[in-house]
Amino acid sequence: MRNARRRLAACAAILSLAVAGGVMAGSPATAAPAAAVQAAVQAAVPTAANPLPSVDPVGDPANFSVLVNKSRPLNPVSYAPGDLVDARGSGQYLRAEAAAWLNGLFQGAADAGTGGLAVVSGYRSYAQQQQVYSYYVSIYGKAQADLISARPGHSEHQTGLAVDVGNANGSCGLSTCFGDTAAGIWVAANAHKYGFIVRYPNGYTNITGYSYEPWHLRYVGVDLATDMKRRGFPTMEQYFAGNPTAYASITSGADLVAADSSGRLLRYPAHGGGGYGVPTMIGSNWHGLKQAFVVDWDADGVYDILAQWDNGTLGLFKGWPGGAFSTQIVVGTGDWDKMTITVGKWSAAQGYPGIVGYLPDGGLRYYPNTSGRALTYRVDIGSGWAGMGLTMADWNADGANDILATTTSGHLLSYPGNGGGGFAGLPATIGSGWGTMKALVPSFGLSGPGTRGVTAQTVDGLLVDYALGAGFWGTQRQVGNGWNGMKLFK
């Protein structure tokens, strides 16, 4: 692995060769309790509204969400963006939108008392990246060069969306120690607010293919960066579908799963236009079903199905990475047919999603899933819920799931979750006229990477998608019709 001195020497030569540009002057970095700040960042692990990938990888090189890595080159490999601008007068170039948001990030870092940031490197053409990569190979050999530099056509810098940053005083430039400075810690915790991510985080070389680079930021847009942060995805490879479940029966949180009147289990793939494509049959004989849920019940990275049957049984159908499902594993028996339930990550203390629901008496109960298999105990968490429809979703985008409840009068209420298996405050009315909805299904990525929504099935067979902001509704769109005989999996 490289050390700071060798890295700085190599980078100095490369910057003069291919990406020349100076570090901006600034005040010295202020002292900060780095360990305490880092601990706070690590403690802010989100409850994870949905812990699985949401959409397929983006291949369009002009898209802000494009996934480019060792196995996914740019197409064409000689791609060059057409809207490059000088980023902060540094002589390094970024696409216009990325450069605009970078201004906000730099201002935020300065306001936080970090000592400020400097632009070190930005856009590199195919030819420039070829020079950079060849230089590393000549110095370190190909194996080591591949850990610290991208081949031409495989570099994020070629997209015009990647920027290397450093401390304004020049310390820890292009070295892993940047991540331990006040500015580096602040960037790791706050970059998502400005649409950036630390593209190559520590401990994920086996996934990204590159060594830890706390200075390498990638612009993906605020929606995607925030969604990655909120749901705990450290890398783009993990966020996008297809890594490890490319051949599973259900691969994306944007897709819709439903059972029709003949008992066929259908998966409707989401497409980039914000709707659904032609369904694929992934099961049969799904009769006698009260309700079912698509969820990673055992936290193995593959979607499972939790089925609530009319005979009172709660059954798990474990999804396999190569496709299909296991035979039923009984995780609950008794009066589950009498319960109204919703499923999801209700407590950050549990490693698995659980169940929140009520019997006809209206007493709300939380059933933690402590093993990824059968349920073992319950916790009473409320009363007076009789007659309400339940859906688990992160309404206020704080990383903890909330309960969205429809009342008999058609009001939609949001009960804020505290991320610890209980509630954080009083409910708020967030809609009216919802009495015509048969089912509410949370969706992830239907309108593009990083987007969230609730897909509603109306009594007259329409599907309507309601985009979710941070405690407010976004655009409403009809995304289907003729769904009268369908039972949506939540």
N, C-alpha and C positions, 0 to 999 in steps of 0.2 A: 504493500500500500504506500501511497505517496506521503511524504512528510511536508510540513509547511514550507521549509526552505527550498526544497527541490521544486515544489509546486509553484512557488512565487517566481523562482528563476525561470522555469519553463514558460510560465504565463507571460512574463515580461518579454521574452523572445517572441512568443506567438503574437502578442498584442502589437508589437512593432512590425511583425510580418504581415498580419492579415486583418486585424481588427483594431487598428490604432485608435486610441482615445484616452484622454487623461482622467484621473480621479479628481472629482471636484473638491476644492478646499472647504474646510468647515471647522467648527469648534471641536475640541477633544471630547471623546465619549465620556459621559458622566458615569460615576461609579453606581452600580446597581446590585441589589441582592439577587444575583443570577439564579442561585439554587432555589430560592424561595419563589421567584417568578416562574421558573421552569416547573416546579412542583404544582403551582396553581394551574398552569397550562395543562399538565398531565391529568390533574384532577377533574378538569372540565370535559370528561369523556361523555359524549351524548348518549341519551337513552337509546337512540337508534330507532326511529319510527319504522324503518324497513331496512334490515341489515344486508340486503342483497342488491346486486347491480340493477340498474333501472332501464338502460337503453343499450342498443348495439353501438359499437365503436363508430365514430364519425371518420370518414375517409376523405372528405372534401378538404383540400389544403387551405382553402379560403375561409373555412368555418372556424370560429374561435374555439370550438371544442374538438378540433381535429386531434386524433390520437396518432402520434408518430413515435416510433421506437425502433429497436433493433430488428424486429420482425415485421414492422409496418412502415415501409418507406413512403415518402411523399409521392404523389401521383399527379403530375409528372415529377420525376426526381429532380428536374431542373427548375421546379416551381420558384417563382419570385413574386412576392406581393406587390400590388400596385399603389398602395396608399402609405408608403413609408414616410415618417417625419423624424426630424432630429429630436431625440428624447432629452428634454431639459437642457438643450444647448450643449450636450456632452460630446457631440460628434458621433454618437452611436444612434442607430435608427431603430424604430419600432413602428408597427402599424399604428395608425392614428388613434384608434380607440384605446389600444393598450397604453400608448404614451399619455393620453389624457388621464386615465385612471392611475398611472404611475405617479403623476403629479400629486394626486390625493394621498397616495400611500406615503410618499416622501414627506408631505406636510404632516400627516398623522404621526410618523416616526419622530419628526422634529418636535411636535407638540407634546409628545410623551416623554421628552427629556432624554432621548436615547443618544444624543450627540449627532444625529443625522446620518443620512445615507448618501452614497455616491453611485452613479451609473458607471459600471466597468466595461460591460460588453453587451451588444445588442444583436442586430441582424447580421447574418453572414450569408453570403451567396453560396451556391454550390461550389464554385471555384475556390472561394475563401475557405470553406470547410474542408475541402480536399487538401489544401495547404496545411491547415491546422492538424488534421488527422495524420497526415504523412509525417509531420514534424514529431508528433508524439510517438509514432511507430519507430522513427529513427532514434529517438532518445531512450524509450522504455521497452521497445519490442511490441509486437502486435497484441499479445494477451493483456498486458498492462494498459496499453493504449485504449483497448476496447472498454475498459472499465471507466475511463475518465474522458473519453472523447467519442463523438458519433462519427460514423462513416458519412461521407457526402451523400445527400439525399435522405438521410435518416436523422438529421439534426433538427431539434426544435428551434434553434437560432435561425434556421433558414425560413421558418414560417413568419418571422417578424413578430412573434408573440412571446419570445423568451428574452429575459434580461438578467444579466449577472449584476448583483449589487454588492456593495461593501460599505464599511464604515467611512464616514466622511473624512476621518483623520488618517485613513489609509491602513489602519491596523487590521491584521487578520485577513488581508485581501486574498480572495479566492482560496481560502483555507478553511478547514472544518472548524477551527477555533472561532470563526465568525458566528457560528450557531450558539456559542456560549457568551457572546457579548450582549450588552443591553439591546442594541439594535437588532441583532440576530434573533434573540428571544422574542422581541416585540413583533418582528416580521412573521415568525412562525405562528404566533397567536392571532395576528390581525390581518394578514395579507388577504384572506378571503373576503373581507369587507370591501376590498377594492378590486375584486375579481382575479386575484393572483393566488397561486398555490406554490409551496416549496415542492418542486417537481420530483426531486430525488431525496426523499427523507432517509433518516438514519435507520439501518436495519432492514432495508427492503431491496438490497442489491439483487437478491435472487428473483425479484419480480420486475424491477425496472431495468436491470442489466448494468446499472451504473453505481459507482460509489456515492456515498453521502455527500451532497452538495447543498449546504444550507443557503448558499448565495444565489443559486440558480432558481429564478422565479419564472413561472409560466402564466401568461394571461389566458384565462378560460371563460371570463365573464362572471359577474357577481352571482347569478343564479347557480351555476355549476359549482363554483368555488364554495359558496355558502352551503349548498347541499352536501358536498363532500365533507365539509367540516362538521355539519350538524349530525350526519349519519355515520361519521367515523371512518371514512375511506381515506387512507393515507396516500394512495397512488391512483392515477388515472386508470391503470391496468385493472385494479380491483374494482373501481367504480363501474366501468363499462362491462356489459354482459359479454359472456364468452370466455371468462377466465377463472372458474374451472368448469363451467356448466354449459359449454357450447352445445352439447348434445343432449342435455336434460330435456324432459318434456315441457317444463316451464323454465324459461331462461331470464325473463325480464319483468320487473315490477311495473312496466308500462302496459304489458299485455293484459287481456281480460280473459278469465276462465269462467265457463258457464256450463250447466247441464240442461239439455233440452227435454221436451216432453217424452221423447222416446228413450231417455236414459243415456244418451251419448254425452261424453265429456269432451268439450270443445275448447281449444285455445285460439283466441283471436289476437294475432300479432299486431302490435302498434306500429304505425309507420310514421315517417318524418312529418307528414302533413297534419298530425294531430288527430288521427282517426285510427280505425282498425281495418286490417286486411282480411283476406279469405281465411276462414278457420281451418284448423287441423284437428282431427279427432285423436284424442290422447287417452280415451277410456270409454267403457261401455257399462251398461247395467247399473247406472246410478239412479235407481228408483228408491223411493222411501226416504228421501233426503229432506230434512228440515232446513238445514243451512250448512254451508261449508266455507272453509277459509284457506287461502293460499298463504303459507307461512313457513319459514325455516324453523320448524319445531325443535329439531335437535342441533341447530347451529353448526351444521357441517358445510354450509355454503351452497346447498342445493334446496330448491323449493320443495316442500312437502304439502300434503293436503290434510287438513283436519276436518273430519266429517261429523256433523251432528245429525243423528238418525231419528226417525219417528218412533223407533222402538226403545228410545232412552239411552242408547249407546253412543259414546264418543270414541271415534276411531281415527287412528293415524295411518296414512298411506305415505310411506317414506319415499321421497323421490331419489332416483338413482342418477349419478352423473352421466351415464350413457343413455338415459331415457327410460321411460316406464316407471312404475311404482311398485312398492312391495305389497304383499297381501296385508289386510287390515291388522293393525296392532291396537288392541283395546286399551285406551288410556283413561276411560271413565265409564261407569255404569250407573244405573238408577234412574233418576228423574231428569236426565239431560234433555229429553224431548219437551219438558215443561219449561225449560229455561230459555230466556232471551240473552244471548251472549255476544261478545265481541272479543277478538283475539289480537294480541300484539305485545310489544315490549312495554309493560306497565311499570316495571321497576328496574332501575339501573343496577341494583344489587344482585339481580338474577341474571345468569348467563343465557337464559332462554326466554322466549316469549311465553306469556301466560294468558289466562282467561279472566275476563270481568263479565259478570252477568247476574241476573236475578230470577228467582222463582215468582209465581203469581202473587206472593205476599209483598213483593216490591223491595225486599231486602237485597241490597247490592253487595256482591261478594267478589273477592279476588282470589283466584286459584293459581298460586305460583307453580311454575313448571321447573322443578329443581334438578331434573336429571335428563331432560330431553326425551322422556318416555311418559310414564303414568303420572297423574296428579296425586299428591299426597295429603294436602291439607287446604283449608280455606281461611280467609281473613274477611271479616265483616267490615265493609267500608262505607255503608250508606243505607238509607231507607227512603221509602216514598217513590220508588222508581217504576212502579207498576204501570204498564201500558206504554212505556217509552221504547222507541227504537234506538239501538246502540251502535255506534261506530267509533273505532279508535283511530285518531289522527292527530297530528301535531298542528293544531290550529294557529297557535301564536308563534310557531317556529323557534321555540326556545330549546329544542332538543329533547323535550319530554312529551310523551303522548298525552293527549287530552281525550275526554269522552264527548263526542257529539251526539246529542240526544234529541230525537224528534218527539214532541208531545202529542197528545190526542187532539189538541187544538191546532196542530200544524206548525207550531213554533219549533225552531231549531236552536238548541242551547249548547253552549260550549262550557264544559266543566274542566277547568285547568288542572292537569296532573302535575304532581310535584317531582316526578321522576323516581320516587321512592315507594310507590305502591299506594299512594293516597292522593288527596286533592290539595291544591295550593290556594284555593280561595273560592269565592262565590261564582256561580255560573253567570254567563252573559248571553243575552239573546242575540243570535247572529243571523237570523232569518225568519221569515214567516211564509206560509203557504206551502210548507213541506209535507202536508198531509197526503198529497198526491204521489209521494215517492214510495216505491216498494222496497228499494234497497239503495244503500249508499256504500260505495266502494272506493277506498283511497287509491290513488294512482300516483306513479312516480315516473316522470319523464315522458308522458304522453305528448306534451307540447314542446318537447326538446329537452336536451340534457339539463338537469338541475331543476326542472319545473315540478311542481306538486299540484295535485288537484283531488277532487272528489267526483267520481262518476256516479250519477243518479239514474236509476231506472224508474220511469214514471208508470202509473197505472195503465196508461194507454200505449205502452210499449216503446216509448222513446228512451234513448240514452242521451243524457245531457252532462257535459263536463264543466265543472265549476273550478276555475283555477284558484289556487290558494296562495295568498301572499303571507305576510307575517301578521296575522290577526285581522285579515280583511280578504274579501273575495276579489278575484280578478275577473278575467273575461269568461263569459258563459257561452258555450257552443254546443249545438246538437251534434252528436257524433255517431248516432245510429237510430234506427227505427225497426219496428217489427219484432220487438223483444218480449212480447206478451207472454209466451210460453217458456221463457228462459229463467233459470234460477242462477243468479250471479254469485260467484264465489268472492267473498269479501277479503 
